[in-house]
Every structure is written in C-alpha cells, then in structure tokens.
C-alpha cells in the first residue's frame, strides 16, 4: 500500500527486483582487499553462479533538490549540505543481479532513488539532485529500497580510490554449498565471509542496522556545515526541534533526540526493577548526542542524531564486559536499541525502531 501511495503521489511506478522464482539466492561476499580480484575470478567460475556485481558505497553531499518542473524542494543554507547514503555500480552487471532490466539503461549523470528516499526528498522521475561538488544527478527511476540495498540514491560510476566496495552475486543452490565450493578454490589463509540476505533485511555492515534513510524518516534530516576532521555544525532549527536534555535513571542528565528519551528511561528503569542496575556504571556513560562523522569522508554517526548511547565505556574489564551482558542487550533491544557488540562496539546502543512491546 505504501508503494502504491508513493507512486500515485509522484506519478511514477516503483520498480522492484523480479528474478524468477528458481533464480537462486542473493549473497554478499567479503574478503581482504588484496584477495578481492582472485575471489571474483574464482567465484565467476563456479557452476550455479548466475550473476556477479560489485558496488561501491559512497556518501554524496546534496545542496539543493528540484522537482521535475524545476521547483526547488530542498535548499541547504550557504556552506551546509545534506549527506545521502549512496552506491555506485556498473549498470549491466547490476541489472542482471537484481533482475531489473531498466537499471542497465542508466547513463552518467542519472540516478535512481529508493522509494523511501523519494518519499523523504519529495521528488520523483525527472527530479534533480544538485551536489556540493557542482555536479548534478537527474532521477531516472524510483525503485524498491531493496533494489539498491537500502541506499538513498544509486548511480552509474566505476570504482574509485577510497570506495568501500562490496561483492554481490546470485547463486542457484544452497548457501553452504557455495561457501564450501568457493573456499576450496582459495588459499586457506584468505579470509572469507558470505552472508545470504533476504531483500527485506537491513544489510548495512551485515548487522541489522537501521538504514540511514529510515533513520531520517523516523528522526528527521538535518543539513550541516563541516568544520574540522570529523566534526560539523548542524542546522540549528533541527537541533531546537529535536534535541532535549532530560534526567534518566542511572545515567543522570542526558542530551538525546526527544523520541529516544522515553525508551531510554524505560530501559534503565527496567534494569532497576529487575535488580540489574549493577550492569550500568554511571561514570562510564559517554553520552548520546555528538555531531560527527564515523570517519573523515564516511557516513554520519548515529550520535549525530542524538540516536545512540555509549554505556560502560571503560578500561575496567568487568565494566566493559557488562556492556554486552545478554540481559542488558535483551532489555535495550526490547526498548528499541541495537547493541553495538554485533559489529565490534560493545556498549554502543543505537536507535533501531519503536520498542517491541
């Protein structure tokens, strides 16, 4: 129903992947940088591999968007930009992978939006994205989010230095069979990670991280002005409308997104009610709101939305271990927080959706 309403609103069909029912499973394959070329070569030789495509994850800086008739829809203030989670790909190979022939027609300077991104941006086919580097992307199609792996925008471009590259393939057979066959063709010391992912799964980082576009729809989107390193200054109006300072049990005064505070209070109170307060070290609480990038040139930290808390950040072994205690992880999960121990950052808990009550 949501896709139908979007199509009616934008007067544009939403393209969805349409592989045949017997066309195999979609797999994400990871290895070390120096083994990537050999992995691609050996994977392509395996029987049952139907399609292979490599994508490059990027961030693009948007300064202005226009509807198809040229009307300005979003306009960042001078020196500010919106950051979009993007991917670059080779149109023919990626079109085969996803079973969407229209993707093969994508030309330089054209882009496709995921349907969630089109709703956020309020533009459709013929709309334009004007970027901070002076370039422009014209929207050729709106696709289901899964078609572009939950990114906000995708476009045709070769890999470039500094890209975070990911290999995807479609395999006609069981996951385990493919993994064993590929491992047998590679040296034993080559690291290999293969994940079968349903189209509805959140795929960023191979953990159930909420895609950035869905975070924006839930908590709002802000423009920002870069300063030094990974720091930046956010749009003051967004801060005024969305950030609050509140008292939270066990943690004290916390500055967070206003939608997180009730859930965070409830999670801490549940720890107290279940005699689990000892799992939290108040002095090791490292805050919530922090406008920064994860790394220079990389994506926005969830702290930039005031949408994550860092608990038990300490050199003390016991305090640090408690950060990934299953009881703490379960209670935080119940109240809508994803545990960072899933991606190597125990004690980091970030917004993943409404509480599961």
C-alpha positions as CSV (number, residue, x, y, z in Angstrom):
1,X,0.0,0.0,0.0
2,X,2.8,2.4,0.9
3,X,4.5,1.9,-2.5
4,X,1.2,2.4,-4.3
5,X,0.5,5.7,-2.5
6,X,4.1,6.8,-3.3
7,X,3.6,6.0,-7.0
8,X,0.3,7.9,-7.1
9,X,1.8,10.9,-5.3
10,X,4.8,11.1,-7.6
11,X,3.0,9.8,-10.7
12,X,5.8,7.3,-11.2
13,X,5.9,3.5,-11.0
14,X,8.2,1.9,-8.3
15,X,10.5,-0.7,-9.9
16,X,11.1,-3.9,-8.0
17,X,13.6,-6.7,-8.5
18,X,11.9,-9.5,-10.4
19,X,14.2,-12.6,-10.5
20,X,12.4,-15.8,-11.4
21,X,11.4,-18.0,-8.5
22,X,14.1,-20.5,-9.3
23,X,16.9,-17.9,-9.9
24,X,18.8,-18.6,-6.7
25,X,19.8,-16.6,-3.6
26,X,21.5,-13.2,-3.2
27,X,24.8,-13.4,-1.4
28,X,27.2,-10.8,-0.1
29,X,30.8,-11.9,-0.2
30,X,33.6,-10.2,1.7
31,X,37.4,-10.8,1.8
32,X,40.6,-8.8,2.3
33,X,41.4,-6.1,-0.3
34,X,44.4,-8.0,-1.7
35,X,42.4,-11.1,-2.2
36,X,39.4,-9.4,-3.9
37,X,40.5,-9.9,-7.5
38,X,41.2,-13.7,-7.0
39,X,37.8,-14.1,-5.2
40,X,35.9,-12.5,-8.1
41,X,37.7,-14.6,-10.7
42,X,37.1,-17.9,-8.8
43,X,33.5,-17.1,-7.9
44,X,32.7,-16.5,-11.6
45,X,34.0,-19.9,-12.5
46,X,31.7,-21.8,-10.1
47,X,28.7,-23.7,-11.5
48,X,25.5,-22.2,-10.3
49,X,26.7,-18.6,-10.2
50,X,24.1,-16.7,-12.2
51,X,25.3,-13.1,-11.8
52,X,28.0,-11.1,-10.1
53,X,28.2,-7.4,-9.5
54,X,30.4,-5.1,-7.4
55,X,29.1,-2.0,-5.8
56,X,30.9,1.0,-4.3
57,X,29.5,2.6,-1.2
58,X,29.7,6.3,-1.2
59,X,28.4,9.4,0.5
60,X,27.2,12.3,-1.6
61,X,26.7,15.9,-0.4
62,X,23.4,17.4,-1.5
63,X,22.9,21.2,-1.5
64,X,19.7,21.5,-3.5
65,X,16.9,19.3,-4.9
66,X,14.4,20.2,-7.6
67,X,11.2,18.7,-8.8
68,X,10.8,17.7,-12.4
69,X,9.4,21.2,-13.2
70,X,12.4,22.9,-11.7
71,X,10.8,23.9,-8.4
72,X,13.2,23.9,-5.5
73,X,12.2,21.3,-3.0
74,X,15.1,21.2,-0.5
75,X,17.7,24.0,-0.2
76,X,20.6,23.9,2.3
77,X,21.9,27.2,3.7
78,X,25.2,28.5,2.3
79,X,28.1,26.2,3.4
80,X,25.7,23.5,4.5
81,X,24.8,20.2,2.9
82,X,22.7,17.0,3.4
83,X,24.6,13.7,3.3
84,X,23.0,10.9,1.3
85,X,24.0,7.2,1.6
86,X,24.8,6.3,-1.9
87,X,26.1,3.4,-4.1
88,X,27.8,3.4,-7.5
89,X,27.6,0.4,-9.8
90,X,28.0,-1.0,-13.3
91,X,24.5,-0.8,-14.8
92,X,24.6,-4.0,-17.0
93,X,26.0,-6.4,-14.3
94,X,23.9,-4.9,-11.5
95,X,20.7,-5.1,-13.6
96,X,21.3,-8.8,-14.2
97,X,22.0,-9.4,-10.5
98,X,18.7,-7.7,-9.4
99,X,16.6,-8.8,-12.3
100,X,15.6,-5.1,-13.2
101,X,16.5,-4.6,-16.9
102,X,15.8,-0.8,-16.6
103,X,18.9,-0.4,-14.5
104,X,21.1,-1.3,-17.5
105,X,19.8,1.8,-19.2
106,X,21.2,4.2,-16.6
107,X,23.5,6.8,-18.1
108,X,26.2,9.0,-16.5
109,X,24.5,11.9,-14.7
110,X,21.4,9.8,-14.0
111,X,20.4,8.2,-10.7
112,X,17.7,6.0,-9.2
113,X,16.1,6.7,-5.8
114,X,14.9,4.2,-3.3
115,X,11.2,4.6,-2.6
116,X,11.9,5.7,1.0
117,X,14.4,8.2,-0.3
118,X,11.8,9.5,-2.9
119,X,9.3,10.0,-0.1
120,X,11.9,11.8,2.1
121,X,13.1,14.0,-0.8
122,X,9.6,14.6,-2.2
123,X,10.7,14.2,-5.8
124,X,10.3,11.5,-8.5
125,X,11.3,10.9,-12.1
126,X,12.8,14.0,-13.7
127,X,13.8,15.5,-10.3
128,X,17.3,16.7,-9.9
129,X,19.9,16.4,-7.1
130,X,22.5,19.3,-7.1
131,X,25.6,18.3,-5.3
132,X,28.2,20.2,-3.4
133,X,31.0,19.5,-6.0
134,X,28.9,21.3,-8.7
135,X,27.6,18.1,-10.4
136,X,24.0,17.1,-10.8
137,X,22.1,13.9,-10.9
138,X,18.8,13.5,-12.7
139,X,16.4,10.9,-11.3
140,X,15.6,8.3,-14.0
141,X,13.6,5.9,-11.8
142,X,12.3,5.2,-8.3
143,X,12.9,1.6,-7.2
144,X,12.0,-0.5,-4.2
145,X,14.6,0.1,-1.4
146,X,15.9,-3.5,-1.7
147,X,16.8,-3.0,-5.3
148,X,19.6,-0.6,-4.2
149,X,20.3,-2.3,-1.0
150,X,18.6,0.2,1.2
151,X,20.7,3.1,0.0
152,X,19.2,6.5,-0.6
153,X,20.5,7.0,-4.2
154,X,22.4,4.9,-6.7
155,X,24.1,5.9,-9.9
156,X,26.4,4.5,-12.6
157,X,30.1,5.0,-11.9
158,X,33.3,3.0,-11.9
159,X,35.1,2.2,-8.6
160,X,37.3,5.0,-7.3
161,X,40.1,5.1,-4.7
162,X,38.8,5.2,-1.2
163,X,35.5,3.5,-2.1
164,X,34.1,0.8,0.2
165,X,33.5,-2.0,-2.2
166,X,31.1,-4.9,-1.8
167,X,30.8,-8.0,-4.0
168,X,27.3,-9.4,-4.6
169,X,26.2,-12.5,-6.5
170,X,23.2,-14.6,-7.3
171,X,23.7,-18.3,-6.8
172,X,21.5,-21.2,-7.8
173,X,21.9,-23.5,-4.9
174,X,22.3,-23.7,-1.1
175,X,24.4,-21.1,0.7
176,X,26.6,-23.8,2.4
177,X,27.3,-25.4,-1.0
178,X,28.5,-22.2,-2.5
179,X,30.7,-21.3,0.5
180,X,32.4,-24.7,0.6
181,X,33.0,-24.6,-3.2
182,X,34.5,-21.1,-3.1
183,X,36.6,-21.8,-0.1
184,X,38.1,-24.9,-1.8
185,X,39.3,-22.7,-4.7
186,X,41.1,-20.1,-2.5
187,X,44.2,-20.4,-0.4
188,X,43.5,-21.4,3.2
189,X,44.7,-18.1,4.7
190,X,42.3,-16.0,2.6
191,X,39.6,-14.6,4.9
192,X,36.1,-15.2,3.6
193,X,32.7,-14.0,4.9
194,X,29.5,-14.9,3.0
195,X,26.0,-13.9,4.0
196,X,22.7,-14.8,2.5
197,X,20.4,-11.8,2.7
198,X,16.7,-11.7,2.1
199,X,15.6,-8.5,0.3
200,X,13.7,-7.3,3.3
201,X,16.8,-7.5,5.6
202,X,18.7,-4.5,6.7
203,X,22.1,-5.1,5.2
204,X,24.4,-2.2,6.2
205,X,27.5,-3.7,7.8
206,X,25.8,-7.2,7.8
207,X,24.1,-6.4,11.1
208,X,20.5,-5.3,11.5
209,X,21.5,-1.6,11.4
210,X,18.6,0.7,10.5
211,X,19.4,2.1,7.0
212,X,20.1,5.8,7.1
213,X,17.1,6.8,5.0
214,X,14.8,5.1,7.5
215,X,16.5,6.8,10.4
216,X,15.9,10.1,8.6
217,X,12.3,9.4,8.1
218,X,11.9,8.5,11.8
219,X,14.0,11.2,13.4
220,X,14.3,13.9,10.8
221,X,17.0,15.0,8.4
222,X,19.4,17.9,9.1
223,X,21.8,19.9,6.9
224,X,25.3,20.5,8.4
225,X,28.4,22.6,7.8
226,X,31.8,20.8,8.0
227,X,34.3,22.2,10.4
228,X,37.5,20.2,11.2
229,X,38.2,16.5,10.9
230,X,35.0,14.5,11.6
231,X,33.2,17.4,13.4
232,X,30.4,19.6,12.0
233,X,27.8,22.1,12.9
234,X,24.1,21.1,12.4
235,X,21.2,23.2,11.3
236,X,20.2,25.0,14.5
237,X,16.5,24.7,13.7
238,X,16.7,20.9,13.6
239,X,18.5,20.9,16.9
240,X,15.9,23.1,18.5
241,X,13.0,20.9,17.3
242,X,14.6,17.5,18.1
243,X,17.2,17.5,20.8
244,X,16.3,17.7,24.5
245,X,18.1,17.4,27.8
246,X,16.4,15.1,30.4
247,X,17.1,13.2,33.6
248,X,17.4,9.4,33.0
249,X,17.6,6.8,35.8
250,X,21.2,5.5,36.3
251,X,22.6,7.9,33.7
252,X,21.7,11.3,35.1
253,X,21.4,14.3,32.6
254,X,21.3,13.1,29.0
255,X,21.1,15.2,25.8
256,X,19.4,13.0,23.2
257,X,16.8,13.0,20.4
258,X,13.4,13.7,22.0
259,X,12.0,10.4,20.6
260,X,14.7,8.3,22.4
261,X,14.3,9.7,25.9
262,X,11.1,7.8,26.9
263,X,12.6,4.4,25.7
264,X,15.9,5.1,27.3
265,X,14.2,6.0,30.6
266,X,12.1,2.8,30.4
267,X,15.1,0.6,29.7
268,X,17.1,2.0,32.7
269,X,14.1,1.7,34.9
270,X,13.6,-1.9,33.9
271,X,17.2,-2.7,34.9
272,X,16.5,-1.2,38.3
273,X,13.2,-3.1,38.7
274,X,14.9,-6.4,37.8
275,X,17.8,-5.7,40.2
276,X,20.2,-5.4,37.3
277,X,21.3,-1.8,38.0
278,X,24.8,-3.2,38.6
279,X,25.2,-3.8,34.9
280,X,25.4,0.0,34.4
281,X,28.4,2.1,35.5
282,X,27.1,5.7,35.6
283,X,30.6,7.2,35.5
284,X,31.4,5.2,32.3
285,X,28.4,6.7,30.4
286,X,29.9,8.5,27.4
287,X,26.9,10.4,26.3
288,X,24.4,10.4,23.4
289,X,24.4,13.5,21.2
290,X,27.6,14.1,19.3
291,X,27.6,15.7,15.8
292,X,30.3,13.9,14.0
293,X,31.1,11.5,11.1
294,X,32.2,8.0,11.8
295,X,35.4,8.8,9.9
296,X,36.6,11.5,7.6
297,X,34.7,11.3,4.3
298,X,32.5,8.5,5.7
299,X,28.9,8.3,6.9
300,X,27.2,10.1,9.7
301,X,27.4,8.7,13.2
302,X,24.1,7.8,14.8
303,X,25.2,10.1,17.6
304,X,24.8,12.9,15.1
305,X,21.0,12.4,15.5
306,X,21.3,12.0,19.3
307,X,20.2,8.5,18.4
308,X,22.8,6.3,20.3
309,X,24.1,6.0,23.8
310,X,27.6,4.7,24.8
311,X,27.3,2.7,28.1
312,X,30.2,1.3,30.1
313,X,33.0,2.8,28.0
314,X,35.8,2.0,30.4
315,X,39.2,0.3,30.7
316,X,37.9,-1.7,33.6
317,X,37.5,-5.3,32.3
318,X,34.3,-6.0,34.4
319,X,32.6,-2.8,33.5
320,X,33.3,-3.3,29.8
321,X,32.2,-6.9,29.9
322,X,28.8,-5.9,31.4
323,X,28.2,-3.7,28.2
324,X,27.5,-6.9,26.3
325,X,25.8,-8.9,29.1
326,X,22.8,-10.7,27.4
327,X,20.4,-9.3,30.0
328,X,21.4,-5.7,29.2
329,X,21.3,-6.4,25.5
330,X,17.9,-8.0,25.7
331,X,16.3,-5.1,27.7
332,X,17.8,-2.5,25.5
333,X,16.6,-4.4,22.4
334,X,13.1,-4.6,23.9
335,X,13.1,-0.8,24.1
336,X,14.3,-0.3,20.5
337,X,18.1,-0.2,20.9
338,X,20.5,-2.3,18.8
339,X,23.7,-3.4,20.6
340,X,27.0,-2.5,19.0
341,X,28.6,-5.7,20.1
342,X,27.1,-7.1,16.9
343,X,29.6,-5.0,14.9
344,X,32.5,-4.8,17.3
345,X,31.4,-1.9,19.5
346,X,30.1,-3.3,22.8
347,X,28.4,-0.6,24.9
348,X,27.1,1.3,21.9
349,X,23.3,1.1,21.7
350,X,21.6,2.8,18.8
351,X,18.1,3.5,17.8
352,X,16.7,0.7,15.7
353,X,12.9,1.3,15.8
354,X,10.0,1.5,18.1
355,X,10.0,-0.5,21.3
356,X,9.0,-4.2,20.9
357,X,6.2,-4.2,23.5
